[in-house]
Amino acid sequence: MFEPTHGSAPKYAGQYKVNPTAAIPAAKMMLDWLGETERAARIQDAVAQVIAEGQVRTYDLGGSASTLEMAEAITEVAKG
């Protein structure tokens, strides 16, 4: 099973305000386990880059981006 250590945060379902950067590395761990190490590394690097750039941040990081906006920013970086 691959999930964030804090669980799925069901009380926030549909509110689009939760930071997805704990859930996305869970997918990275799954890809590692499946032997997709290059894709896993791209995901890990993309999460780190988006956080470091600081242009897209959810409320817990001092920003106003939604869960979807944060996930989309990470996806764009991971695509290259």
N, C-alpha and C positions, 0 to 999 in steps of 0.2 A: 504494500500500500504506500502511496506517495501523496502526502498532504502536508500543508503547513503545520508547524508545531502548535500553533494556536487553534487549529481546527478550521472549520469552514465559515465561522462567524454568521450563522443563519439569521441572527437578529438584525443584520444589516442588509439582508437580501433585498434586491430591487432598489436600494437607495443610491447606489453608484458612488459611495464615498469612501469605501475601504481601499487601502493601499494594496495593490495586487503583488507587490514585490516579495511577499512571503510565499504566495501560491505559485508564482512563476518558477522559482527555483525548485519547487517540488517536481514540476514537469522536467526540469533539467536533470534532476536525480533519476527520474524514470528513463530518460534518454541515455544517461550513462549506463544504467543497468541493462538497457537493451543493446548496448554497444555502439550507440550513436554519439560517440564522444565529440566529434567535430560540431555537430548541431548543439549538443549540450554546452560546449564552450562558447559558442556564439550567443546563446541565451544568457549565460552567466555574464559575459562581457557586455552585452547590451543593457542588462539591468544596471551594472556598475556604471556604465557610461551615462545613461539617462539620469541617474541619481547624481553623479559628479557634475554634469552640466547644469543641473538645477533649474532648467527652463520649464520642465513639466513636473509639478509636485502636487501630491494629494494634501489634504488639510493637515494630516499628522506631520508632514514635512514642511509646513508653513506655506503651502500653496492652495490653489483652488481647483486643481484638475480633478476630474472624476476618475473613478476606477477605470472606465473605458479609455479615457484620454491617456492615462498613464500606461495602460497595456498597449495601446496603439503606438505610443512613442517607443516603447521597448521593441515592439514588433518591427517597426520601421528600421531601427538600428540593427536588429538581428538579421534582417533581410539583406542588409548591405547596400 
